[in-house]
Each structure stands twice: as structure tokens, then as C-alpha cells.
Amino acid sequence: MILNIRRKLFLGYLAMALLAIVASAYAVGHLRSLNNLAAKMIHQDARLLDREKKMMDDLLAWEGAEKRYLILKDPSLADIFWTRSKDFQSQLEKLKTEAPPEQVPAIADLAALAGQYAEIFSREVVLAEESRLEEAAALSSHEGRQAMEKMELALRALQAQTEKNIDQRMKAINVKALEASRMTIALTAASLLVGMILAAAITFNISRRLRKLEAATGDVAEGNFDREIDIRGKDEICSLAAAFNAMTKRLKVLEAMNIDASPLTGLPGNLAIEQEIRRRLELKRPFSLCHLDLDNFKPFADHYGYAWGSEVIKEVAAILAEGKRLRGEAGDFIGHIGGDDFVLITEPGRAEGLCGFVAAEFDTRVGRFYSEEDRRRGFILAKDRQGRRQEFPLITITISIVSDDGSQYRNPLEMAKMAAEVKNYGKSLPGSKYVLKEDMPA
């Protein structure tokens, strides 16, 4: 066959087209791989690391309950210990379902150690009840301490493995981005041999954007979550850039929420609450802000102690989570302002049902935090702010409900202020209840 100009040009264009196809297939494969790595890091590793950190806090609180019991011999502290034990076992089960397969044996070992620690405490309780406190203390100092140290080491090892997985994924993203960049450049050089300027322009565009991804990946690997890639378009590189930007924003939010979260309940704190209210106001869609507050909580905490008061607060958080699971939706938001104040954000159609469930469930559960005598009387005898002993009713809960679609309140502060005013009105009413803004007297 005679290679005339037309055919040579055709072959040249064909070679360029084949190189372009090869380059595109290679880039698409790597970009999808990078997308998968980024998705795993957001939805698996970051959430797993957050759970493991919370479990370490629970573990320390669990040990604290054991130590305080040996000192005070207070049965309520033993109840706290067993509640912590159940919570820790529950977290272990969730961790087992979320963790990668290679971590499952370590989680099983941690569960066995938790059971061993609970069994040691049971023996300590028996010894304490028999007034053999020295033997109970010795058992705690030796076997109990060894079991706790093993659990701490095992949990830290799981955290280290999760952090290592995140680091490996970040390095893998960096390596794959670098490989894709180098291969694209090589294919561009081959295309230039055929004299096609178009191939050079396409390659330059791809290389430039991949280098942005490479540089941004390196920044994120060093902990800089403020880096945002400005790549516009609708191809796979732009999709990866959008996913990368979403990942860095999510990591930054998770970092801020982890710092802002309540150490007692683990719920989002004031920063996250304000952001959620502002987001919903900007969406211009109807939503309800519910402010929850406990009545007569301070006299209870003064009378029964800080530790038992903390258990009531954690019980409120558990009731809110259960209410969201049974009566709410995944998009509903629960936050802990601090102390005995909580926030629930949901749609107006679900607000009253959720708040009614929380109020009724709280009344059902709160009695177990009181002594039999106080439950029977229906009040406690405690000192007021002037130091005088007087009767205080059992704890109740007041919930205010304020709804808006972004047209009435300009910012989260205005809406939160109105919710507080409705709550203050509700606290003047007896019992556990929820009060809508519309219920307030004119």
C-alpha cells in the first residue's frame, strides 16, 4: 500500500487517537481508584477513628467508676460501672461491624478483656460487701489494672492501625496521582512525535490538573484541610476534584466537631448546632428548633452528686437518639449545648411526635435515678441557693418548639433566643411537656 499524504495523515491521526484512547482509559482507571480511596477514607476510616477515640474516653470513665466504688462503696457507682460496661460492649459490637476484616480478631480480643474486667469487678464487689477491702483493692491493683492496661493497649493499637490506614490511603492517592501524571506526559510525548498539536494541548490540560491534585493531596496528607482545588468542567478529573474538595471540607468539619463535641454525651456542641441552624435557614425550607432543658436538675445534682447527675444527662442523650431512631429521620439533628440543655432539629410534621416521645420516655426512666424513698414521696429534701432545706420536685423536662422557613429569623441567634423564651414560659408549667411558640400567651 502506497502511503500517500492523505493516508499518512490518517495514520497519524489514528495513532494519535489510539494514544488518546489509551491515555484516557489509564486516567479514568486511576481517577476511579482515587475516588474509591477518598470515599473509603471519608465514610470508613474517619468515622472508625472517631468511634475508637470515643471508646477510649468511655474506657477511662469505666475505670474511674471502679476506683470510686472501692473508695466510697456506693451501690450507685456499681450501677454506673455496669452501665459503662454495657455501653462499652455495645460500642464494641458497632466497631466490629464497621472495622475492616483485619481488625476483627483484635476487637474480639478486646471484647474478651472487657468481659474479664467486668468479672474482676464482680469479685471486687463481693469482697467489698464482705468488708475485705484490702483484698478488693489488691485485686483491683493487680488483675484489674492489668486487664485495663491490656484494653488500653489494644484500643490504642486499633487507633494506630486506623491512622495507618488513613496514611496509607493518602499515600496511595499521592502515588496514583503521580503515576497518572507521568504516564499522561509519556503518552503526550509519543503523540507529539506524530506532530499533532492537539494532543499536546489535551495533555497539558490533563497534566496541569493532575499536578494540582498531586499537590493538594500532599497538603492534605500533612493535615492542611483548607486546600481547595479550582478545577472546572464535567469530566472525571473534575469529579475527582469535587470529591476531593468535599473530602477536605468533611475532614475539616469532623475535626472541628470532634473538638467541639460534648465530652460527656459525644453529641455535637454549640459550633455544630449554630452551623446546622444557619444551614437550614439558608435552605428556606420549614424546620423546627426544639430546645430541651431539665427542671429541678441542680437540686438533684447537689443531693445525689455530680456523677449521678452526669448519668441523667447521658440518659437524656440516649432518649433523644432513641427518639430519632424510632420517630425521626436520618436528617434530624441532635446537639448538646452543655449542662442539661439539648437541641433537637427536625421537620415541623415530626416535631411534636418526637418531643412527646422524649417527654414521656423521660418521665418513665427518670425514677430509677432516685432512691426508693424519694420516688415514693415524689420529691427530695435539699438545700436551696440560700442554704435552707426545702422540698424539690422530681426532675421533669421542658421542650420548646419554634418553627421557621428562613423568613422570620435572620440568623441562628434570633431563633435560639426565641426558643429560650418559649422554654422559659414552659418551665412555669407543671410536669414534663413540650410547648410551641404558638402556645405562649399574647
Contacts in CASP RR format, 6 or more apart in sequence:
PFRMAT RR
TARGET T0000
AUTHOR 0000-0000-0000
METHOD contacts of the structure
MODEL  1
MILNIRRKLFLGYLAMALLAIVASAYAVGHLRSLNNLAAKMIHQDARLLD
REKKMMDDLLAWEGAEKRYLILKDPSLADIFWTRSKDFQSQLEKLKTEAP
PEQVPAIADLAALAGQYAEIFSREVVLAEESRLEEAAALSSHEGRQAMEK
MELALRALQAQTEKNIDQRMKAINVKALEASRMTIALTAASLLVGMILAA
AITFNISRRLRKLEAATGDVAEGNFDREIDIRGKDEICSLAAAFNAMTKR
LKVLEAMNIDASPLTGLPGNLAIEQEIRRRLELKRPFSLCHLDLDNFKPF
ADHYGYAWGSEVIKEVAAILAEGKRLRGEAGDFIGHIGGDDFVLITEPGR
AEGLCGFVAAEFDTRVGRFYSEEDRRRGFILAKDRQGRRQEFPLITITIS
IVSDDGSQYRNPLEMAKMAAEVKNYGKSLPGSKYVLKEDMPA
1 7 0 8 1.000
3 11 0 8 1.000
12 194 0 8 1.000
12 196 0 8 1.000
13 196 0 8 1.000
15 191 0 8 1.000
15 194 0 8 1.000
16 191 0 8 1.000
16 194 0 8 1.000
16 196 0 8 1.000
16 198 0 8 1.000
16 199 0 8 1.000
19 187 0 8 1.000
19 190 0 8 1.000
19 191 0 8 1.000
19 199 0 8 1.000
20 191 0 8 1.000
20 199 0 8 1.000
20 202 0 8 1.000
22 187 0 8 1.000
23 183 0 8 1.000
23 184 0 8 1.000
23 187 0 8 1.000
23 188 0 8 1.000
23 203 0 8 1.000
23 206 0 8 1.000
26 180 0 8 1.000
26 183 0 8 1.000
26 184 0 8 1.000
26 187 0 8 1.000
27 180 0 8 1.000
27 184 0 8 1.000
27 206 0 8 1.000
27 210 0 8 1.000
27 236 0 8 1.000
27 237 0 8 1.000
28 236 0 8 1.000
30 176 0 8 1.000
30 177 0 8 1.000
30 179 0 8 1.000
30 180 0 8 1.000
31 180 0 8 1.000
31 236 0 8 1.000
31 237 0 8 1.000
31 239 0 8 1.000
31 240 0 8 1.000
32 236 0 8 1.000
33 176 0 8 1.000
34 173 0 8 1.000
34 176 0 8 1.000
34 177 0 8 1.000
34 213 0 8 1.000
34 240 0 8 1.000
35 239 0 8 1.000
35 240 0 8 1.000
35 243 0 8 1.000
37 169 0 8 1.000
37 172 0 8 1.000
37 173 0 8 1.000
37 176 0 8 1.000
38 169 0 8 1.000
38 173 0 8 1.000
38 240 0 8 1.000
38 243 0 8 1.000
38 244 0 8 1.000
38 247 0 8 1.000
39 243 0 8 1.000
40 169 0 8 1.000
41 166 0 8 1.000
41 169 0 8 1.000
41 170 0 8 1.000
41 247 0 8 1.000
42 246 0 8 1.000
42 247 0 8 1.000
42 250 0 8 1.000
42 251 0 8 1.000
44 98 0 8 1.000
44 100 0 8 1.000
45 162 0 8 1.000
45 165 0 8 1.000
45 166 0 8 1.000
45 169 0 8 1.000
46 166 0 8 1.000
46 250 0 8 1.000
46 251 0 8 1.000
46 254 0 8 1.000
47 98 0 8 1.000
48 95 0 8 1.000
48 98 0 8 1.000
48 99 0 8 1.000
48 162 0 8 1.000
49 159 0 8 1.000
49 162 0 8 1.000
49 163 0 8 1.000
49 166 0 8 1.000
50 254 0 8 1.000
50 258 0 8 1.000
51 91 0 8 1.000
51 94 0 8 1.000
51 95 0 8 1.000
51 98 0 8 1.000
52 95 0 8 1.000
52 155 0 8 1.000
52 158 0 8 1.000
52 159 0 8 1.000
52 162 0 8 1.000
53 159 0 8 1.000
53 258 0 8 1.000
54 91 0 8 1.000
54 266 0 8 1.000
55 88 0 8 1.000
55 91 0 8 1.000
55 92 0 8 1.000
55 95 0 8 1.000
55 155 0 8 1.000
56 152 0 8 1.000
56 155 0 8 1.000
56 156 0 8 1.000
56 159 0 8 1.000
57 263 0 8 1.000
58 84 0 8 1.000
58 87 0 8 1.000
58 88 0 8 1.000
58 91 0 8 1.000
59 88 0 8 1.000
59 148 0 8 1.000
59 151 0 8 1.000
59 152 0 8 1.000
59 155 0 8 1.000
61 84 0 8 1.000
62 81 0 8 1.000
62 84 0 8 1.000
62 85 0 8 1.000
62 88 0 8 1.000
62 117 0 8 1.000
63 148 0 8 1.000
65 77 0 8 1.000
65 78 0 8 1.000
65 80 0 8 1.000
65 81 0 8 1.000
65 84 0 8 1.000
65 307 0 8 1.000
66 81 0 8 1.000
66 121 0 8 1.000
66 124 0 8 1.000
66 140 0 8 1.000
66 144 0 8 1.000
67 140 0 8 1.000
68 74 0 8 1.000
68 77 0 8 1.000
68 307 0 8 1.000
69 77 0 8 1.000
69 78 0 8 1.000
69 81 0 8 1.000
69 121 0 8 1.000
69 124 0 8 1.000
69 125 0 8 1.000
69 128 0 8 1.000
70 124 0 8 1.000
70 128 0 8 1.000
70 133 0 8 1.000
70 136 0 8 1.000
70 137 0 8 1.000
70 140 0 8 1.000
73 128 0 8 1.000
76 304 0 8 1.000
76 307 0 8 1.000
76 308 0 8 1.000
77 307 0 8 1.000
78 125 0 8 1.000
80 307 0 8 1.000
80 308 0 8 1.000
80 311 0 8 1.000
81 121 0 8 1.000
82 118 0 8 1.000
83 311 0 8 1.000
85 114 0 8 1.000
85 115 0 8 1.000
85 118 0 8 1.000
88 114 0 8 1.000
89 111 0 8 1.000
89 114 0 8 1.000
92 107 0 8 1.000
92 110 0 8 1.000
92 111 0 8 1.000
92 114 0 8 1.000
95 107 0 8 1.000
95 158 0 8 1.000
96 104 0 8 1.000
96 107 0 8 1.000
96 108 0 8 1.000
96 111 0 8 1.000
99 107 0 8 1.000
99 158 0 8 1.000
100 165 0 8 1.000
102 161 0 8 1.000
103 158 0 8 1.000
103 161 0 8 1.000
103 162 0 8 1.000
106 154 0 8 1.000
106 157 0 8 1.000
106 158 0 8 1.000
106 161 0 8 1.000
107 158 0 8 1.000
109 154 0 8 1.000
110 151 0 8 1.000
110 154 0 8 1.000
110 155 0 8 1.000
110 158 0 8 1.000
113 147 0 8 1.000
113 150 0 8 1.000
113 151 0 8 1.000
113 154 0 8 1.000
114 151 0 8 1.000
116 147 0 8 1.000
117 144 0 8 1.000
117 147 0 8 1.000
117 148 0 8 1.000
117 151 0 8 1.000
120 139 0 8 1.000
120 140 0 8 1.000
120 143 0 8 1.000
120 144 0 8 1.000
120 147 0 8 1.000
121 144 0 8 1.000
123 136 0 8 1.000
123 139 0 8 1.000
124 136 0 8 1.000
124 139 0 8 1.000
124 140 0 8 1.000
127 133 0 8 1.000
127 135 0 8 1.000
127 136 0 8 1.000
127 139 0 8 1.000
128 136 0 8 1.000
167 221 0 8 1.000
170 217 0 8 1.000
170 218 0 8 1.000
170 220 0 8 1.000
170 221 0 8 1.000
171 221 0 8 1.000
173 217 0 8 1.000
174 214 0 8 1.000
174 217 0 8 1.000
174 218 0 8 1.000
174 221 0 8 1.000
177 210 0 8 1.000
177 213 0 8 1.000
177 214 0 8 1.000
177 217 0 8 1.000
178 214 0 8 1.000
180 210 0 8 1.000
181 207 0 8 1.000
181 210 0 8 1.000
181 211 0 8 1.000
181 214 0 8 1.000
184 203 0 8 1.000
184 206 0 8 1.000
184 207 0 8 1.000
184 210 0 8 1.000
185 203 0 8 1.000
185 207 0 8 1.000
187 203 0 8 1.000
188 199 0 8 1.000
188 200 0 8 1.000
188 202 0 8 1.000
188 203 0 8 1.000
188 204 0 8 1.000
188 207 0 8 1.000
191 199 0 8 1.000
191 200 0 8 1.000
191 203 0 8 1.000
192 199 0 8 1.000
192 200 0 8 1.000
206 237 0 8 1.000
209 231 0 8 1.000
209 237 0 8 1.000
209 241 0 8 1.000
210 237 0 8 1.000
212 229 0 8 1.000
212 230 0 8 1.000
212 231 0 8 1.000
212 241 0 8 1.000
213 229 0 8 1.000
213 237 0 8 1.000
213 240 0 8 1.000
213 241 0 8 1.000
213 244 0 8 1.000
216 227 0 8 1.000
216 228 0 8 1.000
216 229 0 8 1.000
216 244 0 8 1.000
216 248 0 8 1.000
217 244 0 8 1.000
219 227 0 8 1.000
220 227 0 8 1.000
220 244 0 8 1.000
220 247 0 8 1.000
220 248 0 8 1.000
220 251 0 8 1.000
225 248 0 8 1.000
225 249 0 8 1.000
225 251 0 8 1.000
225 252 0 8 1.000
225 255 0 8 1.000
226 248 0 8 1.000
226 252 0 8 1.000
227 248 0 8 1.000
228 245 0 8 1.000
228 248 0 8 1.000
229 241 0 8 1.000
229 244 0 8 1.000
229 245 0 8 1.000
231 237 0 8 1.000
231 238 0 8 1.000
231 241 0 8 1.000
232 238 0 8 1.000
256 271 0 8 1.000
256 272 0 8 1.000
257 268 0 8 1.000
257 269 0 8 1.000
257 271 0 8 1.000
257 272 0 8 1.000
260 268 0 8 1.000
260 269 0 8 1.000
260 270 0 8 1.000
260 271 0 8 1.000
260 272 0 8 1.000
261 267 0 8 1.000
261 268 0 8 1.000
261 269 0 8 1.000
261 272 0 8 1.000
261 336 0 8 1.000
262 268 0 8 1.000
262 269 0 8 1.000
262 335 0 8 1.000
262 336 0 8 1.000
262 338 0 8 1.000
264 310 0 8 1.000
264 313 0 8 1.000
264 314 0 8 1.000
264 336 0 8 1.000
264 339 0 8 1.000
265 313 0 8 1.000
265 314 0 8 1.000
265 317 0 8 1.000
265 336 0 8 1.000
266 317 0 8 1.000
266 336 0 8 1.000
267 317 0 8 1.000
267 334 0 8 1.000
267 335 0 8 1.000
267 336 0 8 1.000
267 342 0 8 1.000
268 276 0 8 1.000
268 333 0 8 1.000
268 334 0 8 1.000
268 335 0 8 1.000
268 336 0 8 1.000
269 335 0 8 1.000
269 336 0 8 1.000
269 337 0 8 1.000
269 338 0 8 1.000
270 337 0 8 1.000
270 338 0 8 1.000
272 335 0 8 1.000
273 333 0 8 1.000
273 335 0 8 1.000
273 337 0 8 1.000
273 343 0 8 1.000
273 412 0 8 1.000
274 412 0 8 1.000
276 333 0 8 1.000
276 345 0 8 1.000
277 289 0 8 1.000
277 345 0 8 1.000
277 412 0 8 1.000
277 415 0 8 1.000
277 416 0 8 1.000
278 411 0 8 1.000
278 412 0 8 1.000
280 287 0 8 1.000
280 345 0 8 1.000
280 406 0 8 1.000
281 404 0 8 1.000
281 406 0 8 1.000
281 409 0 8 1.000
281 411 0 8 1.000
281 412 0 8 1.000
281 415 0 8 1.000
282 406 0 8 1.000
284 405 0 8 1.000
284 406 0 8 1.000
284 407 0 8 1.000
285 405 0 8 1.000
286 347 0 8 1.000
286 348 0 8 1.000
286 403 0 8 1.000
286 404 0 8 1.000
286 405 0 8 1.000
287 345 0 8 1.000
287 346 0 8 1.000
287 347 0 8 1.000
287 348 0 8 1.000
287 403 0 8 1.000
287 404 0 8 1.000
287 405 0 8 1.000
288 345 0 8 1.000
288 346 0 8 1.000
288 347 0 8 1.000
288 348 0 8 1.000
288 349 0 8 1.000
288 350 0 8 1.000
288 351 0 8 1.000
288 401 0 8 1.000
288 402 0 8 1.000
288 403 0 8 1.000
289 343 0 8 1.000
289 345 0 8 1.000
289 401 0 8 1.000
289 402 0 8 1.000
289 403 0 8 1.000
289 404 0 8 1.000
289 415 0 8 1.000
289 416 0 8 1.000
289 419 0 8 1.000
290 343 0 8 1.000
290 344 0 8 1.000
290 345 0 8 1.000
290 346 0 8 1.000
290 351 0 8 1.000
290 354 0 8 1.000
290 355 0 8 1.000
290 399 0 8 1.000
290 400 0 8 1.000
290 401 0 8 1.000
290 402 0 8 1.000
290 419 0 8 1.000
290 434 0 8 1.000
291 341 0 8 1.000
291 342 0 8 1.000
291 343 0 8 1.000
291 399 0 8 1.000
291 400 0 8 1.000
291 402 0 8 1.000
291 416 0 8 1.000
291 419 0 8 1.000
291 420 0 8 1.000
291 422 0 8 1.000
291 423 0 8 1.000
292 316 0 8 1.000
292 320 0 8 1.000
292 341 0 8 1.000
292 342 0 8 1.000
292 343 0 8 1.000
292 344 0 8 1.000
292 358 0 8 1.000
292 397 0 8 1.000
292 398 0 8 1.000
292 399 0 8 1.000
293 340 0 8 1.000
293 341 0 8 1.000
293 342 0 8 1.000
293 397 0 8 1.000
293 398 0 8 1.000
293 399 0 8 1.000
293 423 0 8 1.000
293 427 0 8 1.000
294 312 0 8 1.000
294 313 0 8 1.000
294 316 0 8 1.000
294 340 0 8 1.000
294 395 0 8 1.000
294 396 0 8 1.000
294 397 0 8 1.000
294 398 0 8 1.000
295 393 0 8 1.000
295 395 0 8 1.000
295 396 0 8 1.000
295 397 0 8 1.000
295 398 0 8 1.000
295 427 0 8 1.000
295 431 0 8 1.000
296 392 0 8 1.000
296 393 0 8 1.000
296 394 0 8 1.000
296 395 0 8 1.000
296 396 0 8 1.000
297 309 0 8 1.000
297 312 0 8 1.000
297 340 0 8 1.000
297 395 0 8 1.000
299 380 0 8 1.000
299 382 0 8 1.000
299 383 0 8 1.000
299 384 0 8 1.000
299 392 0 8 1.000
300 309 0 8 1.000
300 312 0 8 1.000
300 369 0 8 1.000
300 380 0 8 1.000
300 382 0 8 1.000
300 392 0 8 1.000
300 395 0 8 1.000
301 308 0 8 1.000
301 309 0 8 1.000
302 382 0 8 1.000
302 383 0 8 1.000
303 380 0 8 1.000
303 381 0 8 1.000
303 382 0 8 1.000
303 392 0 8 1.000
304 369 0 8 1.000
304 370 0 8 1.000
308 369 0 8 1.000
309 369 0 8 1.000
311 369 0 8 1.000
312 340 0 8 1.000
312 366 0 8 1.000
312 369 0 8 1.000
312 395 0 8 1.000
313 339 0 8 1.000
313 340 0 8 1.000
315 362 0 8 1.000
315 365 0 8 1.000
315 366 0 8 1.000
315 369 0 8 1.000
316 340 0 8 1.000
316 342 0 8 1.000
316 362 0 8 1.000
316 397 0 8 1.000
317 334 0 8 1.000
317 336 0 8 1.000
317 342 0 8 1.000
319 358 0 8 1.000
319 361 0 8 1.000
319 362 0 8 1.000
319 365 0 8 1.000
320 334 0 8 1.000
320 342 0 8 1.000
320 344 0 8 1.000
320 358 0 8 1.000
321 334 0 8 1.000
322 361 0 8 1.000
323 354 0 8 1.000
323 357 0 8 1.000
323 358 0 8 1.000
323 361 0 8 1.000
324 332 0 8 1.000
324 334 0 8 1.000
324 344 0 8 1.000
324 354 0 8 1.000
326 357 0 8 1.000
327 350 0 8 1.000
327 353 0 8 1.000
327 354 0 8 1.000
327 357 0 8 1.000
328 346 0 8 1.000
328 350 0 8 1.000
328 354 0 8 1.000
329 346 0 8 1.000
329 347 0 8 1.000
329 350 0 8 1.000
332 344 0 8 1.000
332 345 0 8 1.000
332 346 0 8 1.000
332 347 0 8 1.000
332 350 0 8 1.000
332 354 0 8 1.000
333 343 0 8 1.000
333 344 0 8 1.000
333 345 0 8 1.000
333 346 0 8 1.000
334 342 0 8 1.000
334 343 0 8 1.000
334 344 0 8 1.000
334 345 0 8 1.000
335 342 0 8 1.000
335 343 0 8 1.000
335 344 0 8 1.000
336 342 0 8 1.000
336 343 0 8 1.000
337 343 0 8 1.000
344 354 0 8 1.000
344 355 0 8 1.000
344 358 0 8 1.000
344 399 0 8 1.000
346 354 0 8 1.000
348 403 0 8 1.000
351 401 0 8 1.000
351 403 0 8 1.000
352 401 0 8 1.000
352 434 0 8 1.000
352 436 0 8 1.000
355 399 0 8 1.000
355 401 0 8 1.000
355 434 0 8 1.000
356 399 0 8 1.000
356 434 0 8 1.000
358 397 0 8 1.000
358 399 0 8 1.000
358 434 0 8 1.000
359 397 0 8 1.000
359 399 0 8 1.000
359 432 0 8 1.000
359 433 0 8 1.000
359 434 0 8 1.000
360 432 0 8 1.000
362 396 0 8 1.000
362 397 0 8 1.000
362 432 0 8 1.000
363 396 0 8 1.000
363 397 0 8 1.000
363 431 0 8 1.000
363 432 0 8 1.000
366 394 0 8 1.000
366 395 0 8 1.000
366 396 0 8 1.000
367 375 0 8 1.000
367 394 0 8 1.000
369 395 0 8 1.000
370 380 0 8 1.000
370 394 0 8 1.000
374 380 0 8 1.000
374 394 0 8 1.000
375 394 0 8 1.000
378 393 0 8 1.000
378 394 0 8 1.000
379 391 0 8 1.000
379 392 0 8 1.000
379 393 0 8 1.000
379 394 0 8 1.000
380 391 0 8 1.000
380 392 0 8 1.000
380 394 0 8 1.000
381 389 0 8 1.000
381 390 0 8 1.000
381 391 0 8 1.000
381 392 0 8 1.000
382 389 0 8 1.000
382 390 0 8 1.000
382 392 0 8 1.000
383 389 0 8 1.000
383 390 0 8 1.000
384 390 0 8 1.000
396 430 0 8 1.000
396 431 0 8 1.000
396 432 0 8 1.000
396 433 0 8 1.000
397 432 0 8 1.000
398 423 0 8 1.000
398 426 0 8 1.000
398 427 0 8 1.000
398 429 0 8 1.000
398 432 0 8 1.000
398 433 0 8 1.000
398 434 0 8 1.000
398 435 0 8 1.000
399 423 0 8 1.000
399 433 0 8 1.000
399 434 0 8 1.000
399 435 0 8 1.000
400 419 0 8 1.000
400 420 0 8 1.000
400 421 0 8 1.000
400 422 0 8 1.000
400 423 0 8 1.000
400 425 0 8 1.000
400 426 0 8 1.000
400 434 0 8 1.000
400 435 0 8 1.000
400 436 0 8 1.000
400 437 0 8 1.000
401 419 0 8 1.000
401 422 0 8 1.000
401 434 0 8 1.000
401 435 0 8 1.000
401 436 0 8 1.000
401 437 0 8 1.000
402 415 0 8 1.000
402 418 0 8 1.000
402 419 0 8 1.000
402 422 0 8 1.000
402 436 0 8 1.000
402 437 0 8 1.000
403 436 0 8 1.000
403 437 0 8 1.000
404 415 0 8 1.000
409 415 0 8 1.000
409 418 0 8 1.000
418 437 0 8 1.000
421 440 0 8 1.000
422 435 0 8 1.000
422 436 0 8 1.000
422 437 0 8 1.000
422 439 0 8 1.000
422 440 0 8 1.000
423 435 0 8 1.000
425 435 0 8 1.000
425 439 0 8 1.000
425 440 0 8 1.000
425 441 0 8 1.000
426 433 0 8 1.000
426 435 0 8 1.000
429 435 0 8 1.000
END
